[in-house]
Each structure stands twice: as C-alpha cells, then as structure tokens.
Amino acid sequence: MDNSACLAHTNKLITLLNQGVDGNLDWQRQFDDAFMNAIFDHDSAQPYFIGPDHFRYYGFKVPGDKGSVISVAKPREVLDELVHWGAGATILAQSGQEIYVFSPGDIVSLKLFGTTQVLWKGGWGQEPDWEFYNSGGPASIGRPNDQMVPPLVARCLDLYLSHYFSSQEKLAARIPGITMIRPDNHVNLEDASELMLNVFPEDFNVNEEFSPGHFLTWIDRLLPRHLRIRLIMQSQNYMRPEEFTPLRTMYSEAGLEPGPS
C-alpha cells in the first residue's frame, strides 16, 4: 500500500477519534483497520518507551504538514516487531501528547485476529459465576487449549510475568503458569470456563504496590480483550502447583522463542 493510501487511513483514524465513540463494536473495528493500514511519524532512534505500567510501547506520531519530512512507520509493517518485543502501541499527537493506547494484549489480538474486538458466544462473553467460585463448587482442571490461551498470548504473559516474579522474593523460584477451570455444572459448549495464573491473593501484602485487584488490572492488559473477562484469581488452596502448565511450555511447543529481556 502506497503512502497516499496509508495517509487516507490515517485521516480516517483521526476522524474516528474525533467521533469519540470508543467501545462501540463497529467503531472499534473501523478504528483497528484504519490504524493497521495508516502511516505515522516516529522517532527512529528511540521508537520504544516504557510506560507507567512498566510495559514497552512503540510511539506512532500523527504526521505533520504535508511539507514535513517524517520517519515513516506503518503499523502493519512493524506488527511482528511489536509482538516480538511484547510491546503495546501509543498514538501520539505532533506535540507528543498521548491520544490512544493499544495494550500489548491488543497488539497480540491485532496479530492473531485482525481486531481488538473478538466476540465470544453464549456465556463466554459474560462474567464468571462468582457464586460458584465463592462456594468452592466442584470443577474440572486442565491445560487451556489454543483458543483460550493462544501461544502468542502465553509468550506475552510469560515475558512480563517472568520479570515480575524475579523481582519478588516470594515469587522468585516460581515459574509462571496457567490453568483452566471449568465448573462441573457447565455442561454445554456455550458455558464458559475460566483461566487462573499461579498468582494468588496470599502473594500480596497490604503495603505492596500491587493488590490482587491491581495485579489483575495490570495483567489484563497482556491479554486480548475477549480473554480478560475469563481470568480470575482464587486462593492458593484452590489449586495444586502441578495443576498449572508453564506458559513457556505452551508457546515453546508451538515453536515460539522466549521474548527478549
């Protein structure tokens, strides 16, 4: 796609931003498509920066006047690079002001599905059955399939969780892992299962930066949006350590290499 066509997508993206209907399905899918096919300026010497959430981001700056000279960045052409680095993407005004943010999980979603708005069917798009989990009802435990945790998602989670675990004394010897929980009363295909990482409420102290709620908000941004609703946290007494599959196993078996440090 030539630069003039890409610039038309950039102009459409700006128009969509000005409409201010973020969250609408049709708007989001148009916005995702415009972003992927747009053209931006960027700092070629320092294209990445670390956000306040400690995630890596690539800065896409809206092009200036037609007469300006820009370092061209096209999201579709650098998407694999962003996925490799476990990076999100930030759309910036010419002034450097942040306009819109794609999380690392959004970028993985764009790579896998071409959109950040994948829709679950049936109960998969609904909140977990908290009454069931709070009552400690019977459930089946197992390794998530590739629909629940695609290998690229496992790799993105492992990249950041490995750093987080190594920075915490009580987690330093733990290998990031994940499991699937399916309540025994969920017998139909449209009934949802849940995901659980081997991070538990007991791992947090009151005076720490992350509470369990803050941690889930943080880690959610490493998942495509339709998977975030399926991630829960329960007491470490709910699951045995061996019931978690290492994230690295899930993506290495698919032929993927670990993320860069």
WOMOBEL-V413857 format. One record per backbone hydrogen bond with DSSP energy under -0.5 kcal/mol. NH is the residue of the N-H (numbers start at 0). CO is the residue of the C=O. E is the energy in kcal/mol with one decimal. If there is no record, write none. Layout:
NH & CO & E
NH & CO & E
This chain:
5 & 1 & -2.2
6 & 2 & -2.6
7 & 3 & -1.5
8 & 4 & -1.4
9 & 5 & -2.1
10 & 6 & -2.6
11 & 7 & -1.9
12 & 8 & -2.5
13 & 9 & -2.2
14 & 10 & -2.1
15 & 11 & -2.6
16 & 12 & -2.3
17 & 13 & -2.0
18 & 14 & -1.0
18 & 15 & -0.5
19 & 15 & -0.9
19 & 16 & -0.8
20 & 15 & -0.5
23 & 20 & -2.1
27 & 23 & -3.1
28 & 24 & -2.3
29 & 25 & -2.0
30 & 26 & -2.7
31 & 27 & -3.0
32 & 28 & -2.0
33 & 29 & -2.6
34 & 30 & -2.7
35 & 31 & -2.4
36 & 32 & -1.5
37 & 34 & -1.3
38 & 5 & -0.6
39 & 72 & -2.1
40 & 60 & -3.5
41 & 70 & -0.6
43 & 41 & -1.1
45 & 42 & -0.6
48 & 56 & -2.4
50 & 48 & -0.5
50 & 54 & -2.8
53 & 50 & -2.2
56 & 48 & -3.0
57 & 87 & -1.8
58 & 46 & -2.3
59 & 57 & -0.6
59 & 89 & -3.2
60 & 40 & -3.2
60 & 58 & -0.6
61 & 91 & -3.0
67 & 64 & -2.0
69 & 67 & -0.5
71 & 69 & -0.8
72 & 39 & -2.1
74 & 72 & -0.5
75 & 35 & -1.5
76 & 73 & -1.1
77 & 73 & -1.4
78 & 74 & -0.8
81 & 77 & -2.2
82 & 78 & -2.4
83 & 79 & -2.3
84 & 80 & -1.9
85 & 81 & -0.5
85 & 82 & -1.0
86 & 81 & -2.8
87 & 55 & -2.9
88 & 101 & -2.6
89 & 57 & -2.7
90 & 99 & -3.1
91 & 59 & -3.2
91 & 89 & -0.6
92 & 96 & -2.8
95 & 92 & -2.0
98 & 90 & -3.2
99 & 90 & -1.4
101 & 88 & -3.6
102 & 100 & -0.6
104 & 220 & -2.8
106 & 102 & -2.1
107 & 103 & -2.0
108 & 104 & -2.1
109 & 105 & -2.6
110 & 106 & -2.1
111 & 107 & -2.6
112 & 108 & -3.3
113 & 108 & -0.8
113 & 109 & -1.0
114 & 108 & -0.8
117 & 115 & -0.6
119 & 117 & -0.5
122 & 189 & -2.0
123 & 120 & -1.6
124 & 121 & -1.3
125 & 122 & -1.6
129 & 127 & -1.7
132 & 128 & -2.0
133 & 129 & -3.0
134 & 130 & -1.2
135 & 131 & -0.7
135 & 132 & -0.8
136 & 131 & -1.9
139 & 181 & -2.9
141 & 179 & -1.9
148 & 144 & -2.5
152 & 149 & -1.0
153 & 149 & -2.2
154 & 150 & -2.3
155 & 151 & -2.0
156 & 152 & -2.6
157 & 153 & -2.5
158 & 154 & -2.3
159 & 155 & -1.5
160 & 156 & -2.9
161 & 157 & -2.4
162 & 158 & -0.9
163 & 159 & -2.3
164 & 160 & -3.5
165 & 161 & -2.0
166 & 162 & -1.1
166 & 163 & -0.6
167 & 163 & -0.5
167 & 164 & -1.4
168 & 166 & -0.5
170 & 167 & -1.3
171 & 167 & -1.3
173 & 170 & -2.2
175 & 173 & -0.5
177 & 244 & -2.1
178 & 195 & -1.9
179 & 141 & -3.0
180 & 193 & -2.8
181 & 139 & -2.7
182 & 180 & -0.5
183 & 137 & -2.3
185 & 182 & -2.2
186 & 184 & -1.1
190 & 187 & -1.7
193 & 180 & -3.0
194 & 229 & -3.3
195 & 178 & -2.1
196 & 231 & -0.5
197 & 176 & -1.6
198 & 196 & -1.6
202 & 199 & -2.2
203 & 200 & -1.6
207 & 204 & -1.7
210 & 208 & -0.5
214 & 210 & -2.8
215 & 211 & -2.2
216 & 212 & -2.0
217 & 213 & -2.3
218 & 214 & -3.2
219 & 215 & -2.1
220 & 216 & -0.7
220 & 217 & -0.9
221 & 218 & -2.0
222 & 219 & -1.9
226 & 223 & -1.6
227 & 223 & -1.0
228 & 224 & -0.6
229 & 226 & -1.3
230 & 227 & -1.4
231 & 194 & -2.8
237 & 234 & -2.0
238 & 235 & -0.7
242 & 239 & -2.0
243 & 240 & -1.6
244 & 177 & -2.8
246 & 175 & -2.4
249 & 245 & -1.4
250 & 246 & -1.7
251 & 247 & -2.5
252 & 248 & -1.8
253 & 250 & -0.5
254 & 251 & -1.6
255 & 250 & -2.3
259 & 83 & -0.7
